[in-house]
Amino acid sequence: MAQDQPEIGVLLWQIVSPFLILVGTFGNVLSIAILNQKRFQKQPSTTLLLGLSVADLCMLYVGLLRQWVKYVFAVDFRDISEITCKIHGWLIYVIADCTVWILVAVTTERIIVTLRPFSSKRICTKNLSIISLITIVISAMVINLHVLIGYELTENAISNLTNTTVICGARAGAYENFFDNIWSWIDLCKFSIIPFIVLSSGNICIVYKLMQSKKRVSSQITPGTTQNANQNNKTSSLTLLLLTLNAVFIVCTLPICIYLIGRPYWLPKDHPDDLRLKDPWWAVVNLLMYTNNTCNFLLYCLMGSRFRDEAKNIMNTLRTSIFRVKLARTQTGSESPTIAHRHSLTEF
């Protein structure tokens, strides 16, 4: 049973990866199309959610697609050259950090809207959202710059312990020690622990404030409060969506951080690298992380009625367009024999 266990990890990569890529591509592309509609452009958080959808797409194609190709075709983009090794390793850290901190930025915007509803329109503007997005991207690029310097192609033992293969990884020596023992903790803090604290604290503040707001609204039964109640319902809907996104993010990303910290202790360094990569738990925690980049669209649809209605409109429009194209092709095909027959008659 132990000999078959590593193959379970390979099967998970081969079977689950294409499903996540297809679903994630459809969902994120449709999310981008919906969030670009006029009815969503009024909200400053739309800019950040657009950035989140783009980052999720990049995460799937830069990260998960590489893993699927590696486990199906035994080809790793990182191992092609020193340049691809450095750039790809750096990019995956940058994109992963962007997805996390964009969600933190959206949560911060919701906290301001909930706690300071009157001044939020002055503070939370679209320009501020754009500046926040740019700041997050630049910060992620700078913080992870050391990967461009420290990653390189190195020889590594394969499972029979008699041959070596060239793989991309941390440079042996001081940088490898820094990467395994120091950077793994820094990455845990910036990718999971700090966002977890910010998101959890923000969620508690938002929920507490919403509960107080609902109590006040329920105690006021005058006709003039109907508009305010509707506005509160819209705010509550968006906030519920955010709380769900935060919860899914924490559940999906915390396991891989814990795994990366614990791996040096339960998998010795002299363990062949190809066997380490076939570890089923390595596949599980990675695929769980990529699930977070896949399921945001489904959460939007489940939690947001306006988003769901807009998705239906786009799908109906797309279905109508496809039907018209097929109908036009059918009519062209049915008319062409008649036209050809007329041309043949004029030749006699």
Legacy VTK file of the C-alpha trace (Angstrom):
# vtk DataFile Version 3.0
C-alpha trace
ASCII
DATASET POLYDATA
POINTS 348 float
0.000 0.000 0.000
2.916 2.347 0.805
4.414 1.743 -2.647
1.179 2.755 -4.344
0.733 5.854 -2.195
3.014 8.196 -4.212
1.012 7.457 -7.372
-2.113 8.848 -5.696
-0.494 12.272 -5.703
0.302 12.015 -9.412
-3.283 11.003 -10.218
-4.642 13.943 -8.244
-2.485 16.361 -10.266
-3.473 14.734 -13.565
-7.236 14.515 -12.937
-8.143 17.475 -10.732
-5.888 20.113 -12.369
-7.643 20.335 -15.780
-11.029 20.501 -14.054
-9.910 23.438 -11.903
-8.345 25.192 -14.908
-11.491 24.864 -17.035
-13.903 25.892 -14.287
-11.626 28.684 -13.108
-11.129 30.053 -16.621
-14.852 30.117 -17.330
-15.703 31.635 -13.968
-13.007 34.307 -13.874
-13.513 35.404 -17.493
-17.253 35.670 -16.886
-16.583 37.568 -13.639
-14.419 40.082 -15.520
-17.184 40.538 -18.120
-19.839 41.037 -15.450
-17.813 43.386 -13.246
-17.145 45.577 -16.299
-20.885 46.273 -16.648
-22.045 49.806 -15.804
-24.176 48.753 -12.840
-21.070 47.459 -11.034
-18.691 50.267 -11.975
-20.185 52.619 -9.376
-18.675 50.635 -6.495
-14.965 51.249 -5.728
-14.534 47.603 -4.698
-15.284 46.562 -8.297
-11.782 47.640 -9.364
-10.250 45.423 -6.700
-12.519 42.483 -7.542
-11.512 42.839 -11.208
-7.873 42.715 -10.136
-8.637 39.636 -8.030
-10.222 37.835 -11.008
-7.215 38.635 -13.225
-4.811 37.466 -10.508
-6.796 34.238 -10.063
-6.580 33.588 -13.813
-2.831 34.199 -13.806
-2.435 31.899 -10.806
-4.197 29.065 -12.629
-2.181 29.403 -15.837
1.204 30.332 -14.397
1.026 27.880 -11.501
-1.484 25.068 -11.969
-1.014 24.620 -15.733
2.709 24.142 -15.173
2.015 21.442 -12.586
-0.416 19.607 -14.878
2.038 19.631 -17.803
4.799 18.411 -15.493
2.819 15.472 -14.143
1.231 14.479 -17.476
4.035 15.107 -19.995
7.057 15.078 -17.634
8.053 18.569 -18.843
8.689 21.386 -16.369
8.728 24.959 -17.683
11.094 25.967 -14.891
13.741 23.440 -15.927
14.015 24.695 -19.519
16.610 27.355 -18.718
18.046 29.491 -15.931
15.866 32.421 -17.030
12.576 30.479 -16.935
13.600 29.041 -13.571
14.105 32.475 -12.026
11.200 34.312 -13.694
8.586 31.609 -13.133
9.599 31.076 -9.507
9.389 34.830 -8.907
6.085 35.242 -10.761
4.260 32.560 -8.808
5.152 34.247 -5.506
4.146 37.678 -6.849
0.770 36.508 -8.155
-0.003 34.522 -5.001
0.711 37.562 -2.814
-1.434 39.767 -5.061
-4.462 37.494 -4.710
-4.139 37.582 -0.925
-3.609 41.293 -0.425
-6.249 42.346 -2.943
-8.723 40.449 -0.773
-7.337 42.275 2.268
-7.827 45.591 0.432
-11.456 44.703 -0.378
-12.024 43.792 3.274
-10.512 47.103 4.398
-12.830 48.968 2.029
-15.826 47.102 3.458
-14.728 47.913 7.013
-14.632 51.625 6.193
-18.031 51.464 4.480
-19.536 49.624 7.452
-17.989 51.661 10.268
-17.976 55.071 8.527
-20.912 54.958 6.089
-21.179 58.744 5.657
-17.497 59.512 5.076
-16.826 56.298 3.102
-17.905 57.880 -0.193
-15.209 60.491 0.247
-12.546 58.016 1.383
-13.283 54.915 -0.726
-13.020 56.208 -4.274
-12.219 54.449 -7.508
-8.897 56.299 -7.747
-7.919 55.026 -4.298
-8.789 51.470 -5.380
-6.547 51.824 -8.449
-3.701 53.211 -6.321
-4.155 50.348 -3.829
-4.051 47.788 -6.642
-0.868 49.249 -8.125
0.757 49.433 -4.680
-0.050 45.775 -3.988
1.452 44.627 -7.307
4.647 46.685 -6.936
5.104 45.631 -3.292
4.708 41.940 -4.194
7.254 42.315 -6.991
9.823 43.965 -4.709
9.374 41.684 -1.665
9.942 38.565 -3.781
12.900 39.921 -5.786
15.317 37.639 -3.928
13.858 34.661 -5.842
15.248 36.128 -9.082
18.687 36.086 -7.487
18.554 32.893 -5.446
16.791 30.439 -7.793
18.947 28.399 -10.178
19.125 25.077 -11.979
20.798 22.437 -9.794
21.486 18.711 -10.040
19.281 16.566 -7.860
19.065 12.835 -7.192
16.168 10.857 -8.659
14.468 7.880 -7.071
16.956 5.147 -8.026
19.746 7.194 -6.324
22.209 6.455 -9.160
21.373 9.267 -11.587
20.808 12.991 -11.318
18.464 15.407 -13.025
18.560 19.180 -13.403
15.797 20.950 -11.461
14.973 24.530 -10.523
15.350 25.422 -6.878
17.070 27.486 -4.222
20.841 27.852 -4.615
22.706 25.488 -2.289
24.394 27.032 0.714
23.403 30.176 2.585
20.429 30.992 0.347
18.999 27.485 0.635
19.261 27.753 4.427
17.543 31.170 4.292
14.839 29.854 1.947
14.022 26.737 4.003
14.356 28.101 7.531
13.633 31.831 7.329
11.763 32.623 4.119
9.200 29.856 4.718
8.164 31.644 7.933
8.160 35.064 6.262
6.000 33.647 3.483
3.653 32.086 6.041
3.243 35.483 7.708
2.662 37.531 4.541
0.595 34.922 2.731
-1.510 33.535 5.568
-1.038 34.680 9.193
-1.122 38.476 8.733
-3.968 38.340 6.163
-5.775 35.899 8.464
-5.528 38.354 11.396
-6.634 41.305 9.257
-9.495 39.408 7.622
-10.715 37.849 10.870
-10.576 41.146 12.774
-12.306 42.932 9.910
-14.989 40.268 9.687
-15.711 40.529 13.420
-16.021 44.325 13.189
-18.287 44.096 10.139
-20.566 41.446 11.627
-20.854 43.347 14.913
-21.673 46.601 13.131
-24.249 44.925 10.868
-25.983 43.345 13.852
-26.250 46.767 15.499
-27.518 48.286 12.259
-30.212 45.625 11.870
-31.413 46.246 15.406
-31.760 49.963 14.708
-33.575 49.375 11.408
-35.990 46.883 12.961
-36.859 49.367 15.719
-37.734 52.056 13.154
-40.954 51.153 11.358
-41.717 54.494 9.746
-42.400 54.573 5.966
-39.416 56.868 5.362
-36.962 54.172 6.393
-37.730 51.854 3.450
-34.985 53.285 1.259
-32.434 52.998 4.069
-33.485 49.412 4.688
-32.966 48.550 1.014
-29.538 50.167 1.092
-28.645 48.184 4.199
-29.759 44.983 2.481
-27.433 45.693 -0.460
-24.558 46.405 1.914
-25.308 43.250 3.886
-25.340 41.175 0.691
-21.932 42.452 -0.402
-20.566 42.024 3.110
-21.863 38.434 3.311
-20.093 37.729 0.012
-16.878 39.164 1.431
-17.148 37.124 4.638
-17.582 33.952 2.568
-14.607 34.826 0.326
-12.462 35.378 3.414
-13.497 32.099 5.018
-12.827 30.115 1.821
-9.459 31.828 1.424
-8.338 30.886 4.941
-9.475 27.262 4.582
-7.791 26.881 1.178
-4.440 28.598 1.789
-3.483 27.820 5.379
-2.735 24.077 4.771
-0.024 24.712 2.150
1.774 27.180 4.415
1.752 24.660 7.275
2.961 21.936 4.894
5.894 24.017 3.594
7.041 24.765 7.141
6.751 21.154 8.266
8.121 19.471 5.136
11.828 19.748 6.111
11.020 17.909 9.355
9.025 14.959 8.001
10.727 14.693 4.575
14.531 14.588 4.863
16.626 16.506 2.326
18.281 13.337 1.030
14.832 12.043 0.069
14.734 11.889 -3.784
13.014 14.992 -5.159
10.766 13.139 -7.597
9.349 11.090 -4.699
8.857 14.231 -2.639
6.816 15.763 -5.491
4.649 12.614 -5.691
3.622 12.971 -2.052
-0.221 12.874 -1.977
-0.351 15.557 0.708
1.710 17.886 -1.492
-0.930 17.460 -4.204
-3.817 17.966 -1.762
-2.565 21.223 -0.217
-1.618 22.662 -3.626
-4.905 21.776 -5.290
-6.733 23.193 -2.286
-4.871 26.472 -2.766
-5.748 26.567 -6.480
-9.376 25.814 -5.601
-9.458 29.234 -3.955
-8.516 30.762 -7.340
-11.262 28.755 -9.039
-14.365 29.117 -6.896
-14.717 32.897 -6.481
-17.173 33.087 -9.397
-19.390 30.432 -7.789
-19.344 32.388 -4.527
-20.303 35.581 -6.385
-23.290 33.787 -7.913
-24.373 32.169 -4.653
-24.124 35.333 -2.560
-24.916 38.162 -4.972
-28.322 38.385 -6.614
-27.266 41.255 -8.919
-24.172 39.328 -9.999
-26.297 36.239 -10.597
-28.831 38.172 -12.684
-26.071 39.749 -14.775
-24.512 36.312 -15.332
-27.862 35.023 -16.612
-28.184 38.008 -18.978
-24.704 37.460 -20.421
-25.306 33.733 -20.849
-28.657 34.380 -22.563
-27.027 36.937 -24.884
-24.227 34.480 -25.690
-26.721 31.696 -26.324
-28.751 33.936 -28.639
-25.640 34.954 -30.582
-24.584 31.327 -31.041
-28.096 30.418 -32.206
-28.076 33.257 -34.760
-24.690 32.185 -36.126
-25.880 28.601 -36.498
-29.109 29.763 -38.134
-27.197 31.959 -40.588
-24.903 29.065 -41.510
-27.886 26.768 -41.980
-29.638 29.286 -44.265
-26.446 29.861 -46.273
-25.968 26.128 -46.679
-29.558 25.596 -47.835
-29.396 28.456 -50.355
-26.070 27.530 -51.931
-27.365 24.526 -53.981
-30.110 26.719 -55.514
-27.593 29.387 -56.462
-25.285 26.777 -57.965
-28.197 25.312 -59.943
-29.044 28.739 -61.377
-25.438 29.287 -62.443
-25.400 25.909 -64.192
-28.565 26.771 -66.128
-27.079 29.989 -67.472
-24.116 28.089 -68.874
-26.258 26.125 -71.376
LINES 1 349
348 0 1 2 3 4 5 6 7 8 9 10 11 12 13 14 15 16 17 18 19 20 21 22 23 24 25 26 27 28 29 30 31 32 33 34 35 36 37 38 39 40 41 42 43 44 45 46 47 48 49 50 51 52 53 54 55 56 57 58 59 60 61 62 63 64 65 66 67 68 69 70 71 72 73 74 75 76 77 78 79 80 81 82 83 84 85 86 87 88 89 90 91 92 93 94 95 96 97 98 99 100 101 102 103 104 105 106 107 108 109 110 111 112 113 114 115 116 117 118 119 120 121 122 123 124 125 126 127 128 129 130 131 132 133 134 135 136 137 138 139 140 141 142 143 144 145 146 147 148 149 150 151 152 153 154 155 156 157 158 159 160 161 162 163 164 165 166 167 168 169 170 171 172 173 174 175 176 177 178 179 180 181 182 183 184 185 186 187 188 189 190 191 192 193 194 195 196 197 198 199 200 201 202 203 204 205 206 207 208 209 210 211 212 213 214 215 216 217 218 219 220 221 222 223 224 225 226 227 228 229 230 231 232 233 234 235 236 237 238 239 240 241 242 243 244 245 246 247 248 249 250 251 252 253 254 255 256 257 258 259 260 261 262 263 264 265 266 267 268 269 270 271 272 273 274 275 276 277 278 279 280 281 282 283 284 285 286 287 288 289 290 291 292 293 294 295 296 297 298 299 300 301 302 303 304 305 306 307 308 309 310 311 312 313 314 315 316 317 318 319 320 321 322 323 324 325 326 327 328 329 330 331 332 333 334 335 336 337 338 339 340 341 342 343 344 345 346 347
